[in-house]
Amino acid sequence: MGIDDITGKAQEFLNDNKVKEALDSQQAEDISDKLLDGVAGFADNLTGGKFSEQIEGARDAADGAVGTEK
């Protein structure tokens, strides 16, 4: 199975109506929020809080790109 086959299967999967509904659910939004909060918190701790505003901005931008809150 080549990369084109894998890409095609992934596109088919993501275009399925049931998958779209699941990804647009509140549960998916909650999971993405927890994941983004964790990553942002880790990055903030790693940088000693020196880039808190930038990290929060990046977290918010990512949140707008995924989940149900746009």
ROKEGU-192547 format. One line per 3 residues: their letters; for each residue x, y, z of N, C-alpha, C, CB. Coordinates in steps of 0.02 Angstrom, whole numbers, padded with zeros to 5 digits, always signed. Glycine has a CB too. Layout:
N
A	X/Y/Z/X/Y/Z/X/Y/Z/X/Y/Z ~ ...
This chain:
70
MGI	+00043/-00059/+00000/+00000/+00000/+00000/+00045/+00062/+00000/-00049/+00000/+00062 ~ +00037/+00104/-00050/+00078/+00164/-00056/+00048/+00223/-00019/+00087/+00181/-00129 ~ +00084/+00277/-00018/+00062/+00338/+00016/-00002/+00365/-00015/+00117/+00392/+00015
DDI	-00009/+00359/-00081/-00070/+00382/-00114/-00131/+00341/-00092/-00063/+00378/-00190 ~ -00121/+00276/-00083/-00176/+00233/-00059/-00197/+00253/+00012/-00155/+00160/-00061 ~ -00147/+00265/+00054/-00161/+00284/+00124/-00196/+00352/+00125/-00095/+00287/+00165
TGK	-00172/+00399/+00085/-00202/+00465/+00082/-00275/+00461/+00059/-00162/+00512/+00036 ~ -00286/+00420/+00008/-00354/+00411/-00018/-00401/+00381/+00034/-00353/+00367/-00080 ~ -00377/+00331/+00070/-00417/+00300/+00123/-00432/+00350/+00179/-00381/+00238/+00152
AQE	-00383/+00390/+00197/-00393/+00441/+00249/-00445/+00492/+00227/-00327/+00476/+00266 ~ -00442/+00513/+00164/-00491/+00561/+00138/-00561/+00532/+00137/-00471/+00584/+00067 ~ -00567/+00469/+00117/-00632/+00435/+00118/-00659/+00433/+00189/-00626/+00364/+00089
FLN	-00617/+00415/+00236/-00637/+00411/+00306/-00661/+00478/+00332/-00578/+00386/+00349 ~ -00624/+00531/+00318/-00641/+00598/+00344/-00702/+00627/+00309/-00583/+00644/+00336 ~ -00718/+00604/+00249/-00777/+00628/+00213/-00840/+00590/+00230/-00764/+00625/+00139
DNK	-00835/+00537/+00268/-00894/+00499/+00288/-00937/+00542/+00335/-00873/+00433/+00324 ~ -01002/+00544/+00323/-01047/+00586/+00363/-01045/+00569/+00437/-01118/+00579/+00337 ~ -01041/+00505/+00454/-01039/+00486/+00525/-00975/+00511/+00558/-01044/+00409/+00532
VKE	-00920/+00509/+00522/-00857/+00534/+00549/-00860/+00610/+00558/-00797/+00514/+00503 ~ -00888/+00644/+00508/-00895/+00717/+00513/-00937/+00736/+00574/-00926/+00746/+00449 ~ -00991/+00700/+00585/-01035/+00714/+00642/-00997/+00703/+00708/-01098/+00670/+00640
ALD	-00958/+00649/+00711/-00921/+00635/+00772/-00868/+00688/+00785/-00887/+00566/+00767 ~ -00834/+00711/+00733/-00782/+00761/+00741/-00810/+00829/+00759/-00741/+00767/+00678 ~ -00873/+00842/+00741/-00905/+00905/+00757/-00946/+00902/+00821/-00950/+00926/+00700
SQQ	-00937/+00850/+00860/-00976/+00841/+00921/-00946/+00879/+00980/-00982/+00767/+00939 ~ -00986/+00889/+01031/-00961/+00922/+01092/-00908/+00879/+01126/-01019/+00935/+01141 ~ -00915/+00814/+01121/-00865/+00770/+01151/-00797/+00779/+01118/-00888/+00696/+01145
AED	-00796/+00786/+01051/-00733/+00798/+01015/-00705/+00866/+01035/-00745/+00794/+00939 ~ -00748/+00916/+01043/-00725/+00982/+01064/-00693/+00979/+01134/-00784/+01032/+01065 ~ -00725/+00942/+01179/-00697/+00935/+01247/-00629/+00901/+01246/-00746/+00895/+01291
ISD	-00622/+00849/+01205/-00559/+00813/+01200/-00505/+00858/+01171/-00566/+00750/+01158 ~ -00521/+00895/+01118/-00471/+00938/+01087/-00452/+00994/+01135/-00499/+00969/+01021 ~ -00499/+01021/+01174/-00483/+01073/+01223/-00434/+01046/+01276/-00547/+01099/+01257
KLL	-00447/+00986/+01301/-00402/+00957/+01351/-00333/+00946/+01323/-00431/+00891/+01378 ~ -00329/+00921/+01262/-00265/+00909/+01230/-00227/+00974/+01220/-00275/+00872/+01164 ~ -00261/+01024/+01193/-00229/+01089/+01181/-00207/+01122/+01246/-00276/+01135/+01143
DGV	-00249/+01117/+01298/-00230/+01145/+01363/-00168/+01111/+01391/-00289/+01137/+01413 ~ -00164/+01045/+01383/-00106/+01008/+01407/-00042/+01027/+01371/-00119/+00934/+01400 ~ -00047/+01031/+01305/+00011/+01050/+01265/+00033/+01121/+01281/-00004/+01042/+01189
AGF	-00015/+01167/+01286/+00002/+01237/+01302/+00033/+01241/+01372/-00061/+01281/+01299 ~ +00007/+01206/+01419/+00035/+01206/+01487/+00105/+01178/+01488/-00010/+01166/+01534 ~ +00116/+01124/+01451/+00183/+01095/+01447/+00233/+01145/+01416/+00181/+01030/+01405
ADN	+00213/+01176/+01361/+00256/+01225/+01328/+00270/+01284/+01374/+00224/+01250/+01262 ~ +00219/+01306/+01411/+00228/+01362/+01457/+00277/+01344/+01512/+00161/+01383/+01487 ~ +00270/+01285/+01540/+00317/+01262/+01592/+00387/+01254/+01564/+00293/+01195/+01622
LTG	+00392/+01227/+01504/+00457/+01216/+01473/+00495/+01281/+01461/+00448/+01179/+01407 ~ +00458/+01334/+01446/+00490/+01399/+01432/+00492/+01444/+01493/+00453/+01435/+01376 ~ +00471/+01418/+01550/+00473/+01456/+01612/+00425/+01515/+01612/+00543/+01481/+01623
GKF	+00372/+01512/+01573/+00322/+01564/+01571/+00342/+01626/+01531/+00305/+01585/+01640 ~ +00400/+01623/+01498/+00425/+01682/+01461/+00383/+01697/+01399/+00497/+01670/+01440 ~ +00348/+01648/+01374/+00310/+01657/+01312/+00236/+01641/+01322/+00339/+01613/+01257
SEQ	+00210/+01653/+01382/+00141/+01634/+01398/+00090/+01664/+01350/+00125/+01657/+01468 ~ +00098/+01727/+01333/+00049/+01759/+01289/+00051/+01728/+01219/+00063/+01834/+01284 ~ +00111/+01715/+01194/+00117/+01685/+01128/+00090/+01614/+01127/+00190/+01685/+01105
IEG	+00104/+01577/+01180/+00080/+01508/+01185/+00004/+01507/+01188/+00110/+01473/+01246 ~ -00024/+01552/+01228/-00097/+01555/+01233/-00128/+01575/+01166/-00118/+01606/+01288 ~ -00097/+01621/+01131/-00121/+01640/+01065/-00120/+01583/+01016/-00080/+01698/+01038
ARD	-00066/+01544/+01017/-00060/+01486/+00973/-00111/+01433/+00992/+00011/+01456/+00977 ~ -00122/+01424/+01057/-00172/+01376/+01081/-00242/+01396/+01057/-00171/+01372/+01158 ~ -00258/+01461/+01062/-00323/+01485/+01040/-00332/+01478/+00965/-00333/+01558/+01061
AAD	-00279/+01492/+00927/-00282/+01484/+00855/-00293/+01412/+00835/-00218/+01511/+00822 ~ -00259/+01366/+00869/-00268/+01295/+00856/-00339/+01274/+00874/-00217/+01253/+00895 ~ -00365/+01299/+00929/-00433/+01282/+00950/-00484/+01306/+00899/-00449/+01314/+01019
GAV	-00471/+01363/+00869/-00516/+01387/+00817/-00515/+01345/+00754/-00500/+01458/+00799 ~ -00459/+01310/+00743/-00452/+01270/+00683/-00480/+01200/+00691/-00380/+01265/+00664 ~ -00489/+01177/+00753/-00515/+01109/+00765/-00575/+01114/+00812/-00460/+01063/+00796
GTE	-00615/+01063/+00811/-00673/+01061/+00856/-00732/+01100/+00829/-00654/+01087/+00923 ~ -00778/+01116/+00874/-00841/+01147/+00854/-00843/+01223/+00865/-00898/+01117/+00892 ~ -00798/+01249/+00905/-00797/+01320/+00918/-00754/+01355/+00866/-00770/+01335/+00989
K	-00784/+01398/+00827/-00748/+01433/+00773/-00747/+01507/+00787/-00780/+01420/+00704
